[in-house]
């Protein structure tokens, strides 16, 4: 019979693979951006949300905070590198005002992360306290990451088009949420369970919405892009 630790490691490895797929799922979108040298109306919110979320989970998974969580560190470290590349693309191909907003939020997130690391390591002196503090933050920012595509979902309903809600990102979010929820339940970790359980629900909602409106969406890249309102991220979310 497979032990809980072995089962958890197996699910965690599968979760790493699926999460890697989640982090890679925006590549087709960014291929269009790189080809056109313009971000058009694609929102940076999911990438800003995921950027901060990855930093927070890396901190949560290090031995100084939550021992025996190396699989959490490895996949989020990979994700952080990829999200940085995506955000650099926004900086390169956004308008000057859009570029300024992305840079402002990236800077604020890095400053916040530095403050959290310093505060937790200096102010909390046991693994239990550090895990509690960072875990609560991970829940908050993990929910923000998974909920960030809700902005796109609102516009899908408004425009009856899924052009700016990539299918592969929605599918990967759903599968990622399912896998990491199972990982957390095997040896119950509420801080991983809550955001990933909600992430699975958000991902399912996106897939249902995609099924409803994909038939009415134009695929002609030369048509006029659907206008999306500018929304400030409240973070972040792949």
C-alpha positions in Angstrom: 0.0 0.0 0.0 1.3 3.4 -0.9 2.1 5.6 2.1 0.6 9.1 2.5 4.1 10.7 2.0 4.7 8.7 -1.2 1.2 9.5 -2.5 1.8 13.2 -1.7 5.1 13.2 -3.5 3.6 11.6 -6.6 0.7 14.1 -6.7 3.2 16.9 -6.0 5.3 15.9 -9.0 2.2 15.7 -11.2 1.3 19.1 -9.8 4.7 20.4 -10.8 4.1 19.2 -14.4 0.6 20.7 -14.6 1.7 23.9 -13.0 4.5 24.2 -15.6 1.9 23.8 -18.2 -0.1 26.6 -16.5 2.9 28.9 -16.6 3.6 28.0 -20.2 -0.1 28.4 -21.3 0.2 32.1 -22.1 3.0 31.4 -24.7 0.6 31.5 -27.7 -0.8 34.9 -26.4 2.7 36.3 -26.1 3.7 34.9 -29.5 1.0 37.2 -30.9 2.3 40.1 -28.8 5.9 39.5 -29.9 4.8 39.2 -33.6 2.7 42.3 -33.6 4.9 44.2 -31.1 1.8 45.4 -29.3 -0.1 44.0 -26.3 -3.4 45.3 -27.7 -6.1 44.8 -25.0 -4.5 41.9 -23.2 -4.6 42.5 -19.5 -1.4 42.4 -17.4 -3.4 41.6 -14.2 -3.1 37.8 -14.3 0.6 38.0 -14.8 1.1 40.6 -12.1 -1.0 38.5 -9.7 1.0 35.3 -10.5 4.3 37.1 -10.2 3.5 38.1 -6.6 1.9 34.7 -5.9 5.0 32.8 -7.0 7.3 35.0 -4.8 5.1 34.3 -1.8 4.9 30.6 -2.3 8.7 30.3 -2.8 9.1 32.0 0.6 6.5 29.7 2.1 8.2 26.6 0.9 11.8 27.3 2.0 13.0 25.3 5.0 13.2 28.4 7.2 9.5 28.8 6.9 7.8 25.5 6.1 10.1 22.5 5.9 9.6 19.6 3.5 7.9 21.7 0.8 10.6 21.6 -1.9 8.1 20.8 -4.6 6.3 24.1 -3.8 9.6 26.0 -4.2 10.7 24.3 -7.5 7.6 25.0 -9.5 7.0 28.5 -8.2 10.7 29.3 -8.9 10.1 28.2 -12.5 6.9 30.2 -12.6 8.6 33.3 -11.3 11.1 33.3 -14.1 8.4 32.8 -16.8 6.1 35.5 -15.3 9.1 37.9 -15.3 9.5 37.2 -19.0 5.8 37.9 -19.7 5.9 41.1 -17.7 9.0 42.3 -19.5 7.0 41.8 -22.7 4.3 44.1 -21.4 7.0 46.7 -20.6 8.4 46.4 -24.1 5.2 46.5 -26.1 2.7 48.5 -24.0 1.9 52.1 -24.5 3.9 54.5 -22.3 1.0 54.8 -19.8 0.5 51.0 -19.7 4.2 50.5 -19.3 4.3 52.9 -16.4 1.4 51.1 -14.6 3.0 47.7 -15.1 6.4 48.9 -13.8 4.7 50.6 -10.8 2.9 47.5 -9.7 5.9 45.2 -10.3 8.0 47.6 -8.1 5.4 47.7 -5.4 5.2 43.9 -5.4 8.9 43.5 -5.0 9.0 46.0 -2.2 6.1 44.3 -0.4 7.9 40.9 -0.8 11.1 42.3 0.7 9.2 43.7 3.6 7.4 40.4 4.2 10.6 38.4 4.2 12.3 40.8 6.6 9.4 41.0 8.9 8.7 37.3 9.1 12.4 36.2 9.5 13.1 38.8 12.2 9.8 38.9 13.9 8.7 35.2 14.0 11.1 32.7 15.5 9.4 29.3 15.0 8.3 27.4 11.9 4.7 27.3 13.2 4.5 31.1 13.4 6.3 31.7 10.1 4.1 29.1 8.3 1.0 30.7 9.8 1.9 34.3 8.7 3.2 33.4 5.3 0.5 30.8 4.7 -2.3 33.4 5.3 -0.6 35.7 2.8 -0.3 32.9 0.3 -4.0 32.2 0.7 -4.9 35.8 0.0 -2.6 36.2 -3.0 -3.3 32.7 -4.3 -7.0 33.6 -4.4 -6.1 36.9 -6.2 -4.1 35.0 -8.8 -6.9 32.5 -9.6 -9.6 35.3 -9.5 -7.7 37.7 -11.7 -9.2 36.3 -14.9 -12.6 37.3 -13.6 -11.9 40.6 -15.2 -11.7 38.9 -18.6 -14.8 36.8 -17.7 -16.8 39.9 -17.2 -15.8 41.2 -20.6 -16.6 37.8 -22.2 -20.2 38.1 -21.0 -20.3 41.8 -22.1 -18.8 41.3 -25.6 -19.9 37.7 -26.2 -16.3 37.0 -27.3 -13.5 34.9 -25.7 -10.8 36.5 -27.7 -9.0 37.9 -24.6 -9.6 34.9 -22.3 -7.1 32.3 -23.6 -8.5 28.7 -23.4 -5.3 27.0 -22.4 -4.8 29.4 -19.5 -8.3 28.5 -18.2 -7.8 24.8 -18.7 -4.4 24.8 -17.0 -5.8 26.8 -14.1 -8.6 24.3 -13.6 -6.2 21.2 -13.7 -3.6 23.0 -11.5 -6.3 23.8 -8.9 -7.5 20.2 -8.8 -4.0 18.6 -8.5 -2.7 20.9 -5.7 -6.0 20.6 -3.8 -5.4 16.8 -3.8 -1.8 17.3 -2.8 -2.9 19.5 0.2 -5.6 17.1 1.3 -3.3 14.0 1.6 -1.5 15.6 4.5 -3.9 18.4 5.2 -2.5 21.9 4.6 -5.2 24.5 4.7 -3.1 27.2 3.2 -2.6 25.2 0.0 -6.2 23.8 0.0 -8.1 27.0 0.1 -6.6 28.9 -2.8 -6.3 25.9 -5.0 -9.8 24.6 -4.3 -11.2 28.0 -5.2 -8.8 28.0 -8.2 -10.4 24.8 -9.5 -13.8 26.4 -9.2 -12.7 29.6 -11.0 -11.1 27.6 -13.7 -14.2 25.5 -14.2 -16.3 28.7 -14.5 -13.9 30.0 -17.2 -14.2 26.8 -19.2 -18.0 26.8 -19.0 -18.0 30.4 -20.2 -15.6 29.6 -23.0 -17.9 26.8 -24.1 -20.8 29.2 -24.2 -19.1 31.9 -26.2 -16.3 30.4 -28.3 -18.6 29.9 -31.2 -19.4 33.6 -31.5 -15.7 34.7 -31.3 -13.8 36.0 -34.4 -10.4 34.5 -35.0 -9.3 37.1 -37.5 -6.3 38.9 -36.0 -6.8 41.7 -38.4 -10.2 42.7 -37.1 -10.6 45.5 -34.7 -9.7 44.4 -31.2 -12.4 44.4 -28.6 -11.9 47.3 -26.1 -11.4 46.3 -22.5 -11.6 48.8 -19.7 -8.4 49.5 -17.7 -8.6 48.0 -14.3 -6.1 48.5 -11.5 -5.0 45.1 -10.0 -5.9 44.8 -6.3 -3.2 42.4 -5.5 -2.0 37.8 -8.7 -3.2 34.6 -11.0 -1.4 31.9 -14.1 
